[in-house]
Amino acid sequence: MTAPTARLLTLLSLLQTPRDWPGKELADRLGIAPRTVRRDVDRLRELGYRIATAKGPYGGYRLEAGSELPPLLFDEEQAVAIAVALQGVRASGVDVGEAADRALATVRQVMPSRLRHRVDGIRFTGAGNDTTVDPAVLEAVSAAIRDRRVLRFGYGNEEDSPPRRTEPHAVVLRDGRWYLLAWDLDAGDWRTFRLDRMSPRVPTGPSFIPRALPAAEAKSYLAARAKGSDTEDRWPCIGEVELDLPAAEVAPWVGDGELEPLTADSCRLTVGSWSWTGVLAAVARFDAPFTVVGPAQLREAASTLAARFAAASASRSEGRVAQG
C-alpha cells in the first residue's frame, strides 16, 4: 500500500467518527500540511464520498450520513477485526450465522490479494449457542428502545394470553443469552425478559419517557439479579476460608472470588454464593482441608452441615449393623 493510499484510509477512518474535524487537527494527526488535507479530501470526494465542510472557528470536515464505505477500503486492522467478528458471530446467539458467512465471503472478494491472504489465515471454530435469537426480534426490540415506544409481545408459552406491555430500556447480552430490561406496565416494576422467548407484536404502542434504571447500568442490574440482589453486583453471602492447597491449583476455579497465597501449600479464599451452605459447597469442591475464617454465619453453617453429615453417616452405619 503506497503512502498516499494509506493516508487516505487513515483520513477516511478519522472522518467516520461523528464529529467535525478542523483541517489543522487532521493535518496534525496525519503529519501533513493543511493544504495536503484539502487535496486528500478532494480525492475522497472524487471517489464518491460525501464530505461536508463547515466554516467558522468550530467548523471542519465531516463525513455525511449515508456515505457508503466499500470493504476494499478497510485498513488491515479493520479487516482482521471483521474476519474475527464474522467467524465468531454464532457464539453471539443471534441467528445470523449463514449471513455472516456470506458477508465474510463478500468482504474477502473485494480485498487486495495481500490483505485477503492475511484474512484467510484467521480461521477458528468457537462454541455454538444452543439459545438463538431471531434477528428480527432483536431488531424490533432495539427499535422500540431507540424510539422509546411501548413494546407488546407474547412470551414463552403465553401466546394465548394477553401480550405483555412494557417500556423497553436496554438489551443486554449475558452468558450467551440476550435479555431485555423493561418496565412492566402491568406489574408496575422492573422485569427482565429473554429475547429468545419473545414474540413482538406490531404496531408498537405510544411513546414513553425513560425511567431511571434500577442500577447504575443495565448489565449491572442483570449481574445483581443473578446473585440474588436487585441493585448491587454482589453475592448476599460472602465467606473467607484458609485452604490447604497451593494458590496455583485453586486459581483456575475461583471464578469471581478472591485468592491470596499464604504459604507454598496454602491460600486464603474469599467466595460468595446465594447462601452460607452454598459458600461451603464452593469450598468443599476443592476436596482439601480448610479452616473457616469468617464471618460467624459461615462458621455456624459449617457446624450445622458437619452435624448433618455426621448424622447421615451414622444412620447409614446403623442400618448396616442392624442388617448384620
Secondary structure, 3 states (H helix, E strand, C coil): CCHHHHHHHHHHHHHCCCCCECHHHHHHHHCCCHHHHHHHHHHHHHCCCCEEEECCCCCEEEECCCCCCCHHHCCHHHHHHHHHHHHCHHHHCECCHHHHHHHHHHHHHCCCHHHHHHHHCCCCCCCCCCCCECHHHHHHHHHHHHHCECEEEEECCCCCCCCEEEEEEEEEEECCEEEEEEEECCCCEEEEEEHHHEEECCCCCCECCCCCCCCCCHHHHHHHHHCCCCCCCCCCEEEEEEECCCHHHHHHHCCCCEEEEEECCEEEEEEEECCHHHHHHHHHCCCCCEEEEECHHHHHHHHHHHHHHHHHHHHHHHHHHHHC
